[in-house]
Amino acid sequence: MAAEPLIADPVAIDFGPDGRLWVVEMPDYGRGVGEEFAGSGRVKFLSDRNRDGRCDEATLFLDGLRFPTEVKVWRDGVLVCDAPDILFAADRDGDGRAEVREVVWSGFATHNPHARVNSLRWGLDGYLYGSGGLFGGRLTREIASGTEVVEATNRDFRLAVNDLSASPATGQTQQGRARDDFDNWFGCNNSVLLQHYPLAYSLTERNSRLSPPELVHVVPSDAHGQQLYPAQGLVLFKLSGPPGRPTSACGLEIYRDRFLGDEFTGNAFTCEPVNQLVHRQVLSREGVTFRGERAIGEERSEFLTSTDNWFRPVQMRMGPEGALYLVDMYRYVIEHGQWIPDESKAELDIFAGQRLGRIYRIVPRGRKVEAGPDLTQAPTEKLLAELRSDNGVRRDLAAQVLFWRGQNSVAAVAAVREIAEDVQALPAVRVQAFATACLLGGGLRLKLN
């Protein structure tokens, strides 16, 4: 889909309602947090001008960042995770560069370059959820009455979509937080491929006398659930973990479409750059949480592996056409400096691969991929039609555009409510329509048949 020199050192992507693909680049990967250097992290947006399915133009939107980890299209700009801050950046003079750069929240931990705030994802309940990068932080922002403080140390967080006010969220995700069609949230950390957060923090905090059950559930179903099957000849160091065990799990995605085939719907995909692979789990309900198992045919193999020692998958994202997008940072060394012995460092170029990087699009063999629609100027009728899409990304984008336009009229709410009450529609469509109606100001009681 895209490669150097168009992009370099990609670590995260997002899809805008206009069809553009946004990319975060982290060329400073490999530096220590205590080093003195001018941050060279960037945010770009890519365009496919000739509509041939490959990006052919990149526009530098924002630079001067230090270990940036996420971009999320938001209103007329983007939110960018650049610890200790979440920034809002916008281009309001139309030149393609962001001249607006504001701190939304600050205070996220910065002592570890590989565990920082990331993964801003749209929820069904009127919040953007994010990963605190394991350590979270004591979050602050300036408001009219002074400094607002939110304690989110060692946990994830959420931002209300109306004013971006913050609150803690269940989970302690390192890199990669995602949800399914029914607002079940999942995360991972370096050594755990998948975990589920069955109970919201906002519910448990209501009663200080409550001792809740475990709020983090490891999903793999048995003792072998953490076993991986990489290609031979991995780049490992003396202090690295053993091959075939997760040591760098990240970039989680839950597939919310049927384009790849019904057997992929609801599956979890976790990147493992040290093991040069992407791991897939088939999820099924198990009480209030989930069971994860390997897919048929992948009992001793992975969804995707590579023998290329520079292949470093760091994020999976589903696109608005139903394809899976894989962000490949493409580096020879993917390891924290403290875990590389000095004798190895002396023989290594820690930055080997800097200025390289790829984004792959995964589609079924022989299937034609159609570009997602431009929803920025779409009439309300088009947005309502997108709410009926099989594709979760398109539903999310349509809901966001409706919200940003302030579509709280009686007619708009009634039209969304009609979708929610359509017993012929997919359950995922009905649930999202119900949530969107509530977001637009039209609370309702929904009966799911």
C-alpha positions as a printed NumPy array, in Angstrom:
array([[  0.   ,   0.   ,   0.   ],
       [  2.879,   2.372,   0.839],
       [  6.636,   2.168,   1.326],
       [  9.783,   4.238,   1.559],
       [ 10.58 ,   6.918,   0.486],
       [  6.913,   7.936,   0.806],
       [  6.944,   6.91 ,   4.463],
       [  9.66 ,   6.038,   6.985],
       [  9.616,   4.394,  10.41 ],
       [  5.797,   4.03 ,  10.58 ],
       [  4.313,   2.945,  13.921],
       [  0.573,   3.767,  13.722],
       [ -2.14 ,   4.682,  11.217],
       [ -5.707,   5.983,  11.132],
       [ -8.4  ,   6.426,   8.495],
       [-10.146,   9.76 ,   8.05 ],
       [-13.733,  10.297,   6.859],
       [-12.284,  11.854,   3.693],
       [-10.567,   8.584,   2.755],
       [ -7.044,   9.713,   3.573],
       [ -4.658,   7.435,   5.425],
       [ -2.792,   9.075,   8.322],
       [  0.598,   7.779,   9.469],
       [  2.736,   8.35 ,  12.56 ],
       [  6.493,   8.025,  12.029],
       [  9.072,   7.432,  14.788],
       [ 12.579,   7.812,  13.333],
       [ 14.051,   8.347,  16.826],
       [ 13.334,   4.742,  17.822],
       [ 16.489,   3.373,  19.421],
       [ 17.403,   6.528,  21.31 ],
       [ 17.286,   6.647,  25.096],
       [ 14.796,   8.862,  26.888],
       [ 17.638,  10.637,  28.666],
       [ 19.413,  11.613,  25.462],
       [ 19.483,  15.213,  24.339],
       [ 18.156,  15.37 ,  20.785],
       [ 15.645,  17.303,  18.721],
       [ 12.615,  15.077,  18.208],
       [ 12.092,  14.135,  14.573],
       [  8.8  ,  12.256,  14.899],
       [  6.22 ,  13.118,  12.245],
       [  2.596,  12.823,  11.214],
       [  1.758,  12.526,   7.513],
       [ -1.335,  11.879,   5.482],
       [ -1.185,   9.743,   2.345],
       [ -3.261,  10.052,  -0.8  ],
       [ -3.937,   7.759,  -3.746],
       [ -4.338,  10.315,  -6.533],
       [ -4.651,   7.923,  -9.467],
       [ -6.92 ,   5.515,  -7.534],
       [ -4.796,   2.46 ,  -8.362],
       [ -4.841,   1.148,  -4.81 ],
       [ -1.354,   2.354,  -3.862],
       [ -0.547,   5.644,  -2.167],
       [  1.416,   7.978,  -4.406],
       [  1.591,  11.209,  -2.389],
       [  2.591,  11.987,   1.204],
       [  2.04 ,  15.332,   2.914],
       [  4.006,  16.238,   6.041],
       [  1.387,  17.51 ,   8.469],
       [  3.236,  17.806,  11.793],
       [  6.837,  17.286,  12.873],
       [  9.195,  17.912,  15.792],
       [  7.638,  15.099,  17.859],
       [  9.504,  12.887,  20.335],
       [  8.565,   9.173,  20.194],
       [  4.993,   9.751,  18.872],
       [  2.767,   6.688,  19.075],
       [ -0.722,   7.444,  17.713],
       [ -2.831,   9.632,  15.44 ],
       [ -6.635,   9.88 ,  15.55 ],
       [ -8.604,  12.011,  13.091],
       [-10.722,  14.4  ,  15.15 ],
       [-13.103,  17.11 ,  13.921],
       [-11.078,  19.428,  11.641],
       [ -7.707,  18.055,  12.748],
       [ -6.054,  15.12 ,  14.497],
       [ -5.243,  14.017,  18.015],
       [ -1.62 ,  12.877,  18.397],
       [ -0.135,  10.883,  21.267],
       [  3.288,  12.375,  21.982],
       [  4.051,  11.647,  25.646],
       [  3.814,  13.381,  28.004],
       [  1.084,  14.985,  25.897],
       [ -1.928,  14.305,  23.786],
       [ -1.924,  17.08 ,  21.189],
       [ -4.599,  18.482,  18.906],
       [ -3.226,  19.667,  15.558],
       [ -5.142,  21.295,  12.705],
       [ -4.499,  22.89 ,   9.328],
       [ -6.885,  25.827,   9.024],
       [ -5.14 ,  27.79 ,   6.282],
       [ -5.328,  24.903,   3.81 ],
       [ -1.612,  24.442,   3.069],
       [ -1.465,  20.855,   4.346],
       [  0.68 ,  21.729,   7.395],
       [ -0.655,  22.055,  10.92 ],
       [ -0.313,  25.595,  12.211],
       [ -2.571,  24.811,  15.186],
       [ -0.866,  22.74 ,  17.887],
       [ -2.502,  22.572,  21.31 ],
       [ -1.961,  20.36 ,  24.347],
       [ -5.191,  18.54 ,  25.216],
       [ -3.838,  16.541,  28.178],
       [ -0.378,  16.245,  29.704],
       [  1.208,  14.085,  32.364],
       [  1.603,  10.699,  30.667],
       [  4.697,   8.729,  31.671],
       [  7.85 ,   9.212,  29.564],
       [ 10.497,   7.148,  31.35 ],
       [ 10.144,   4.218,  28.921],
       [ 10.283,   4.928,  25.153],
       [  8.475,   1.638,  24.418],
       [  5.561,   2.101,  26.819],
       [  3.743,   5.372,  26.164],
       [  0.207,   6.63 ,  25.672],
       [ -1.325,   5.246,  22.444],
       [ -4.347,   3.661,  20.74 ],
       [ -7.091,   6.301,  20.708],
       [-10.18 ,   4.335,  19.612],
       [-13.831,   5.332,  19.236],
       [-16.154,   3.619,  21.72 ],
       [-19.903,   3.149,  21.529],
       [-20.548,   4.924,  24.827],
       [-19.519,   8.463,  23.896],
       [-15.832,   8.115,  24.779],
       [-12.484,   7.76 ,  23.047],
       [-10.529,   5.037,  24.819],
       [ -6.764,   4.96 ,  25.007],
       [ -3.899,   2.846,  26.259],
       [ -1.894,   4.385,  29.067],
       [  1.2  ,   2.547,  27.849],
       [  1.304,   0.49 ,  31.1  ],
       [  2.182,   3.463,  33.272],
       [ -0.572,   5.981,  32.457],
       [  0.   ,   9.157,  34.42 ],
       [ -1.33 ,  11.928,  36.605],
       [ -3.094,  13.819,  33.851],
       [ -3.503,  17.596,  33.796],
       [ -5.067,  20.218,  31.552],
       [ -5.724,  23.9  ,  31.839],
       [ -9.376,  24.99 ,  32.062],
       [-11.038,  28.308,  32.875],
       [-11.101,  27.611,  36.617],
       [ -7.477,  26.472,  36.803],
       [ -5.68 ,  23.133,  36.423],
       [ -7.809,  19.991,  36.156],
       [ -6.16 ,  16.813,  37.458],
       [ -7.176,  13.202,  36.719],
       [ -5.383,  10.305,  38.415],
       [ -4.784,   7.588,  35.798],
       [ -1.465,   6.156,  36.968],
       [ -0.815,   2.539,  35.898],
       [ -4.044,   2.242,  33.928],
       [ -5.802,   3.106,  30.7  ],
       [ -8.059,   6.12 ,  30.216],
       [-10.958,   7.528,  28.21 ],
       [-11.86 ,  10.956,  26.82 ],
       [-15.465,  12.147,  26.545],
       [-16.16 ,  12.951,  22.908],
       [-18.026,  16.186,  23.623],
       [-15.265,  17.999,  25.539],
       [-12.359,  15.508,  25.747],
       [-12.608,  15.426,  29.553],
       [-10.604,  12.496,  30.923],
       [-11.312,   9.658,  33.336],
       [ -9.602,   6.342,  34.196],
       [-10.552,   3.148,  32.356],
       [-10.149,  -0.528,  33.141],
       [ -6.99 ,  -2.037,  31.73 ],
       [ -3.241,  -1.615,  31.776],
       [ -2.463,  -1.901,  28.085],
       [  1.068,  -1.385,  26.807],
       [  0.543,  -0.825,  23.085],
       [ -2.662,  -1.731,  21.307],
       [ -6.175,  -1.346,  22.712],
       [ -9.202,  -2.294,  20.58 ],
       [-12.871,  -3.23 ,  20.86 ],
       [-15.351,  -5.48 ,  19.123],
       [-18.746,  -4.51 ,  17.665],
       [-20.424,  -4.7  ,  21.071],
       [-18.025,  -2.466,  23.018],
       [-16.035,  -5.283,  24.602],
       [-12.545,  -3.89 ,  25.118],
       [ -9.272,  -5.794,  24.738],
       [ -5.592,  -5.009,  25.153],
       [ -2.149,  -6.58 ,  25.298],
       [  1.31 ,  -6.054,  26.694],
       [  4.739,  -7.254,  25.611],
       [  4.338, -10.686,  27.196],
       [  0.56 , -11.197,  26.895],
       [ -0.987, -11.582,  23.445],
       [ -4.544, -10.706,  24.437],
       [ -6.486,  -9.681,  27.508],
       [-10.116,  -8.687,  28.03 ],
       [-11.479,  -6.011,  30.357],
       [-14.899,  -7.368,  31.4  ],
       [-15.931,  -4.663,  33.88 ],
       [-15.729,  -0.903,  33.391],
       [-13.766,   1.12 ,  35.936],
       [-16.559,   3.698,  35.959],
       [-18.825,   1.039,  37.498],
       [-16.419,  -0.3  ,  40.113],
       [-15.448,   3.149,  41.426],
       [-19.023,   3.964,  42.468],
       [-18.76 ,   1.956,  45.688],
       [-15.557,   2.215,  47.704],
       [-16.594,  -0.851,  49.747],
       [-16.829,  -3.089,  46.712],
       [-14.109,  -5.664,  46.134],
       [-14.632,  -6.396,  42.436],
       [-13.517,  -9.561,  40.67 ],
       [-10.428,  -9.531,  38.494],
       [-10.772,  -6.68 ,  35.992],
       [ -8.195,  -8.062,  33.555],
       [ -8.714, -11.506,  32.023],
       [ -6.007, -13.209,  29.954],
       [ -7.824, -14.602,  26.927],
       [ -5.731, -17.499,  25.496],
       [ -7.589, -20.622,  26.542],
       [ -4.842, -22.938,  27.847],
       [ -1.212, -23.229,  28.893],
       [ -0.143, -23.288,  25.247],
       [ -2.054, -20.115,  24.428],
       [  1.14 , -18.056,  24.573],
       [  3.087, -20.37 ,  22.239],
       [  4.131, -18.79 ,  18.938],
       [  5.528, -20.374,  15.766],
       [  7.993, -17.942,  14.176],
       [ 10.271, -18.534,  11.235],
       [ 13.817, -19.673,  11.964],
       [ 16.789, -17.354,  12.397],
       [ 15.301, -14.523,  14.475],
       [ 17.411, -11.53 ,  15.537],
       [ 17.818, -12.196,  19.268],
       [ 20.27 , -10.998,  21.861],
       [ 21.682, -12.543,  25.015],
       [ 19.027, -10.957,  27.222],
       [ 16.13 , -11.362,  24.801],
       [ 13.321, -13.728,  25.649],
       [ 13.21 , -17.181,  24.027],
       [ 11.928, -17.517,  20.458],
       [  8.336, -18.595,  20.215],
       [  7.246, -16.702,  23.316],
       [  5.706, -13.21 ,  23.204],
       [  8.157, -10.511,  24.266],
       [  6.936,  -7.607,  22.129],
       [  3.199,  -8.16 ,  21.587],
       [  1.552,  -4.966,  20.352],
       [ -0.696,  -3.359,  17.736],
       [ -3.859,  -5.309,  18.558],
       [ -6.931,  -5.229,  16.292],
       [-10.355,  -6.914,  16.425],
       [-11.708,  -7.597,  12.931],
       [-15.178,  -6.022,  12.5  ],
       [-16.282,  -6.942,   8.986],
       [-17.076,  -9.936,   6.764],
       [-14.965,  -8.975,   3.745],
       [-12.19 , -11.459,   4.57 ],
       [-14.787, -14.169,   5.211],
       [-17.205, -14.893,   8.031],
       [-14.599, -17.022,   9.785],
       [-12.529, -13.872,  10.445],
       [-15.322, -11.768,  11.928],
       [-14.543, -10.967,  15.562],
       [-11.026, -12.444,  15.409],
       [ -8.171, -10.816,  17.31 ],
       [ -4.87 , -10.025,  15.588],
       [ -1.746,  -9.229,  17.62 ],
       [  1.612,  -8.158,  16.186],
       [  4.843,  -9.659,  17.49 ],
       [  7.784,  -7.821,  15.877],
       [ 10.582,  -9.725,  17.657],
       [  9.089, -13.02 ,  16.42 ],
       [  8.41 , -11.501,  12.963],
       [  4.756, -12.517,  12.892],
       [  1.089, -11.655,  13.385],
       [ -0.863, -13.957,  15.694],
       [ -4.586, -14.644,  15.259],
       [ -7.086, -15.793,  17.864],
       [-10.678, -16.891,  17.275],
       [-12.798, -15.503,  20.109],
       [-15.906, -17.045,  21.604],
       [-17.998, -16.089,  24.604],
       [-17.182, -17.78 ,  27.909],
       [-19.493, -16.393,  30.58 ],
       [-18.845, -12.685,  31.   ],
       [-15.517, -12.878,  29.204],
       [-13.971, -14.628,  26.185],
       [-12.109, -17.745,  25.197],
       [ -9.368, -17.504,  22.59 ],
       [ -8.249, -20.369,  20.386],
       [ -6.097, -20.853,  17.333],
       [ -7.917, -20.981,  14.02 ],
       [ -8.363, -24.277,  12.213],
       [ -5.292, -24.744,  10.051],
       [ -3.141, -22.53 ,  12.311],
       [ -2.642, -24.994,  15.166],
       [  1.14 , -24.87 ,  14.693],
       [  1.526, -21.863,  12.453],
       [  0.622, -18.173,  12.442],
       [ -1.694, -15.956,  10.442],
       [  1.391, -14.269,   8.987],
       [  5.111, -14.866,   9.377],
       [  8.214, -13.658,   7.556],
       [ 11.759, -14.934,   7.147],
       [ 12.928, -11.347,   6.582],
       [ 14.883, -10.34 ,   9.703],
       [ 13.921,  -6.712,   9.118],
       [ 10.178,  -7.393,   9.085],
       [  8.738,  -5.668,  12.183],
       [  4.925,  -5.654,  12.319],
       [  3.883,  -3.136,  14.971],
       [  0.196,  -2.474,  14.286],
       [ -2.811,  -4.101,  12.61 ],
       [ -5.813,  -1.985,  11.649],
       [ -8.965,  -2.775,   9.718],
       [ -9.714,  -0.446,   6.821],
       [-13.005,   1.058,   5.601],
       [-13.132,  -1.442,   2.725],
       [-12.707,  -4.471,   4.992],
       [ -9.032,  -5.137,   4.32 ],
       [ -6.494,  -5.564,   7.106],
       [ -3.656,  -3.046,   7.166],
       [ -0.282,  -4.044,   8.584],
       [  2.224,  -1.41 ,   9.713],
       [  5.764,  -2.708,   9.259],
       [  8.35 ,  -0.45 ,  10.92 ],
       [ 11.061,  -2.406,   9.068],
       [ 14.083,  -2.274,  11.388],
       [ 16.899,  -4.73 ,  11.974],
       [ 16.975,  -4.042,  15.724],
       [ 13.691,  -4.04 ,  17.617],
       [ 14.785,  -4.167,  21.23 ],
       [ 15.086,  -1.931,  24.274],
       [ 18.675,  -0.769,  24.62 ],
       [ 18.99 ,  -2.046,  28.196],
       [ 18.364,  -5.606,  26.984],
       [ 21.207,  -5.517,  24.444],
       [ 24.597,  -6.428,  25.955],
       [ 27.365,  -3.881,  25.454],
       [ 29.42 ,  -6.316,  23.372],
       [ 26.498,  -6.676,  20.952],
       [ 25.897,  -2.929,  20.794],
       [ 29.497,  -2.414,  19.704],
       [ 28.84 ,  -4.528,  16.61 ],
       [ 25.377,  -3.152,  15.813],
       [ 23.899,  -0.228,  14.002],
       [ 21.004,   0.392,  16.372],
       [ 19.31 ,   2.572,  13.745],
       [ 19.617,   0.133,  10.84 ],
       [ 16.425,   0.563,   8.849],
       [ 15.874,   4.184,   9.742],
       [ 14.112,   5.9  ,   6.814],
       [ 12.543,   2.588,   5.751],
       [  9.043,   1.246,   6.393],
       [  6.013,  -0.332,   4.724],
       [  2.251,  -0.535,   5.062],
       [  0.69 ,  -3.695,   3.653],
       [ -2.949,  -4.238,   2.796],
       [ -4.205,  -7.814,   3.252],
       [ -7.154,  -8.922,   1.101],
       [ -8.577, -12.273,  -0.03 ],
       [ -6.939, -13.573,  -3.179],
       [ -8.787, -12.364,  -6.267],
       [-11.047,  -9.928,  -4.404],
       [-11.301,  -6.372,  -5.678],
       [-10.771,  -3.64 ,  -3.106],
       [-12.852,  -0.493,  -3.419],
       [-11.74 ,   2.706,  -1.734],
       [-13.779,   3.892,   1.221],
       [-16.192,   6.778,   0.629],
       [-15.498,  10.449,   1.33 ],
       [-17.973,  11.264,   4.079],
       [-16.875,  14.81 ,   4.836],
       [-19.48 ,  16.435,   2.579],
       [-21.867,  13.49 ,   2.434],
       [-25.568,  14.263,   3.   ],
       [-27.205,  12.884,   6.118],
       [-28.88 ,  10.159,   4.053],
       [-25.463,   8.841,   2.996],
       [-24.227,   8.809,   6.58 ],
       [-27.313,   6.902,   7.653],
       [-26.662,   4.364,   4.911],
       [-23.077,   3.945,   6.188],
       [-24.444,   3.192,   9.656],
       [-25.941,   0.054,   8.075],
       [-22.56 ,  -1.073,   6.727],
       [-21.092,  -4.472,   7.627],
       [-17.836,  -2.605,   8.176],
       [-17.221,  -1.313,  11.699],
       [-14.781,   1.401,  10.602],
       [-17.35 ,   2.907,   8.222],
       [-19.997,   2.855,  10.932],
       [-17.601,   4.569,  13.328],
       [-16.72 ,   7.262,  10.785],
       [-20.364,   7.91 ,   9.929],
       [-21.257,   8.219,  13.618],
       [-18.359,  10.622,  14.187],
       [-19.325,  12.881,  11.251],
       [-22.953,  12.951,  12.427],
       [-21.78 ,  13.917,  15.909],
       [-19.325,  16.562,  14.714],
       [-22.042,  18.174,  12.593],
       [-24.27 ,  18.422,  15.621],
       [-27.004,  16.329,  14.044],
       [-29.248,  16.383,  17.12 ],
       [-32.403,  17.283,  15.244],
       [-35.538,  15.272,  15.855],
       [-35.408,  14.007,  12.264],
       [-31.778,  12.788,  12.49 ],
       [-32.347,  11.023,  15.794],
       [-35.551,   9.42 ,  14.496],
       [-33.745,   8.138,  11.392],
       [-30.941,   6.579,  13.46 ],
       [-33.479,   5.127,  15.85 ],
       [-35.26 ,   3.492,  12.921],
       [-32.041,   1.632,  12.091],
       [-31.676,   0.537,  15.71 ],
       [-35.199,  -0.886,  15.732],
       [-34.845,  -2.724,  12.4  ],
       [-34.975,  -6.396,  13.37 ],
       [-33.635,  -7.346,   9.907],
       [-30.379,  -5.463,  10.407],
       [-27.199,  -7.054,  11.745],
       [-26.987,  -6.998,  15.56 ],
       [-23.731,  -5.022,  15.288],
       [-25.507,  -2.409,  13.139],
       [-28.433,  -2.139,  15.558],
       [-26.204,  -1.758,  18.601],
       [-24.138,   0.959,  16.929],
       [-27.263,   2.79 ,  15.751],
       [-28.655,   2.647,  19.283],
       [-25.417,   4.088,  20.665],
       [-25.333,   6.784,  17.981],
       [-28.921,   7.822,  18.725],
       [-28.025,   8.213,  22.393],
       [-24.935,  10.234,  21.432],
       [-27.049,  12.536,  19.255],
       [-29.4  ,  13.247,  22.122],
       [-32.185,  10.756,  21.508],
       [-32.127,   8.197,  24.297],
       [-34.242,   5.122,  23.632],
       [-34.958,   1.665,  24.899],
       [-33.83 ,  -1.011,  22.477],
       [-35.261,  -4.499,  22.313],
       [-32.85 ,  -6.91 ,  20.599],
       [-34.721,  -9.901,  19.147]])
